């Protein structure tokens, strides 16, 4: 497996293909999926108060094919924190051990940036995802939100990063 930064021009077609393969997540999260739109948004989305130019947009390649993505931003919820806005694997890689490999790279980059904590949000409607994050050492951060647009309840999880 290879993990590298994605390029919005060179990797857009591969990212659109991945978004098509993994649209089950978007159907759960948003109730609909436009893979091309999701691929384009991946290169611009980031949490509040984060600099999109400082965001890591990573691709995990398996057998030469883009099979996973992650978006790691800095400055949310607090200025020194890291935030994992999205980590998504193609269905054929789920449960294969690829998730922990991609997460290890994310944590390494967050540590290198000096972030003391890595945060993320998980949908209450995604118990499998929440179980994964808890196995990876994430704990409830005491913040729960409700997305009025989608109707979802989101739970913020955090993992302290040690040097």
N, C-alpha and C positions, 0 to 999 in steps of 0.2 A: 504494500500500500504506500502511496505517495500522498503527502499533504502539502499544498502550496497555496499561495495567494491567487485568487481568481482575478481575471482581467475582464472588465465589462464589454470589451469588443471581442477579444479572442474566445472567451468562454461562454458567451451569451447563449449560443445554440445548445451547447451541452447542458447548461443550467436549465434551459427551457425543457429539454428532454427529461432531466431529473425531476423538475417540478411536475411534469405530466405523470411520471412513474409514482411519485410520492404524493399525489393529490389527495389521498385519503386523509392526510393531516389537515390540509386546507379545508376539505369538506367538513371535518369535525370542527375546526376553529372558526371558519367564516361561513360555512353553509354553501359555499360555491368555490370554484377554482378556475382562474384564468392563468394557465401556466406561463404564458409569455409575459403577462403583467407581473406575476410574482417574481419571475426571473429578473426583469428590469428593476423592480422595487428593491430587490436584494442588494443592489449596488448603491442605493441611496438611503435606505431606512437606517435609523439608529434612534436610541432613546433620547429623551429630553436632555439638554445641556451637554450632549456629546458632539464631538467634532467628527463628521463623516470622513474626513481625510485621515483621521487617526484610527479608524475602524478597520479591523482585520476581517477580510472576507475570504474565508478559507474553503478550499475544495479538497475532498478526499477522493483519490482515484484508486480504483480497484480494477486490476487487469486492463489498465489504460483508459477506463471509462469513469467519468465523473459520477460518483455514487454516494456522495455525502457533502454537506455544506455546513458552515458555521459562520455566524456573525458575532464578533467580539468587539464591544465598544468600551470606552473608558470615560469615567466622570459621572456615572449614575449608579446608585442613587446619591452617593456623595462624591466629591471631586476626585478622590484617589481610588475609588472602587472600579472594578471591572464588571461588565454586564454581558451575559450571553443572551443575545436577543433571539437567536434561532440556532438550533442544531437539528438537522434533518438528514435522515439516511434513506436510501432507496429501500423498498421493502425486502429485496433479496439479501440485503446486508444486515437487517435487523436481527439481533440475537446471535450474530456471528463473532462478536468481540470487536467489531469496528467502532462501535460507540465509545468504549473506553479508550481506544487508541486516539480517536479524534479529540476526546475530552482531555487527554493527557497533553496534547499539543496546545489546546486552548489554555489550560492551566499554566503550562510552561511560558506562554506568551504573556499571560496576565502577571505572573511572578516577575518576569523580566522587566515589565513596565512598572514594577513596584507596588502593584495593587495588593492590599491586605486581604481582600475578600472578593470572591466571585459570586455574583447574584444572577438569578434567572427567575422567570415566572412560569408556572405550569398551570394548565387548565384543569379545573376540578373534573371536567368531563374526560380527562385523559389519565385514568388511574395507572395504566401501564407505563406511561411516561413518568409519572410521579414516582412510581416504584423504582424505575431506573435511576432517577436522580438521587433518591434516598440511598440506594445501593452504592452510589458513587460518593457518598459522604455529605450530601446537601441536607440541611435541616431547615425547618420553617423559620422564617425571619420575622414572624409576627405581623406581617402585612398581607392583608387580603383585599382584593379589589373586585369591583363588578364592572364589566364592560357593557355599557348601556346599548351599544350598537349591536353586539353579538349576543348579549344575554349571558355571557360566560362569567363564572367566578374564577378569578386567578389567584393563585397563592405564590407569594414570593419565597424563594428558597435561597439559602446562602451557604457558602463553603469557605471557611478560612483558608488562606493560602500561606503556607509556611515556606520560607526560603529554602 
